């Protein structure tokens, strides 16, 4: 499932595993299950969609720090969200992924 993110949106981290280059103890990283606010949406040097979060320093390179796939929107209306998920069929790539994991 893909999400459309925007600045000011509340999100929840679903993948808090540190990136390979964030092994230093003095560098702050995201934690799974924690909520954050998006500061801006952009991309990584590799061209994947990424976000910067409020409270984290921006990179001097101008790229965003965290892959967007690490987050999902914060759900405040669970019934509305569930209805949207059930009404949206899986994308072809997701369907194949689901078939191969069974």
Secondary structure as UniProt FT lines:
FT   TURN            7..8
FT   STRAND          10..13
FT   TURN            20..21
FT   TURN            25..26
FT   TURN            32..33
FT   STRAND          35..43
FT   TURN            45..46
FT   STRAND          49..53
FT   TURN            54..55
FT   TURN            60..61
FT   STRAND          66..67
FT   HELIX           68..70
FT   STRAND          71..73
FT   HELIX           78..87
FT   HELIX           92..101
//
